[in-house]
Amino acid sequence: MSAPVPHLPPAARRRAIGVLALLVGVALAVGLALLALRENINLFYSPSQVAAGEAPTGRVVRVGGLVEQGSVRRAAEGLDVEFVLTDGAERVTVRYRGILPDLFREGQGIVAQGRIGPDGVLVAEQVLAKHDENYMPPRVAEALREAHERGVRGAAAEGGR
């Protein structure tokens, strides 16, 4: 036989129900906040990470790098533009429909926000250009430095064969 369940006095029962309701409410609020953050987070990737398949397809991501020289192609009519972002090691094609920032030009650091399609092309919803001659977003500068270091190490390893 099981032991009898102790009977709580009414005041203790109300307090226990209140604490339980408070815990359920806090858990629900935290769960909803985490769900909202998970869906609205914009992850940053370098062209090397995109080429390696680390960036998810179909989710909004940010890809940063330098606009490759000679890669900008504008449609004869409309606001469609296509260009290539590079980190010195890999390249990602970006398609964008809209007005590009005034500071957008070849050889400059930018961050494009959008979705990567199954073909590996980033369809950008927004293009952000650096705001002055000396500034580069820290994540873009770090990605370029890492790609350069991988390229230098790779060249050294190939030269030693």
Secondary structure, 3 states (H helix, E strand, C coil): CCCCCCCCCHHHHHHHHHHHHHHHHHHHHHHHHHHHHHHHCCEEECHHHHHCCCCCECCEEEEEEEECCCCCEECCCCCEEEEEEECCCCEEEEEEECCCCCCCCCCCEEEEEEEECCCCCEEEEEEEECCCCCCCCHHHHHHHHHHHHHHHHHHHHHHCC
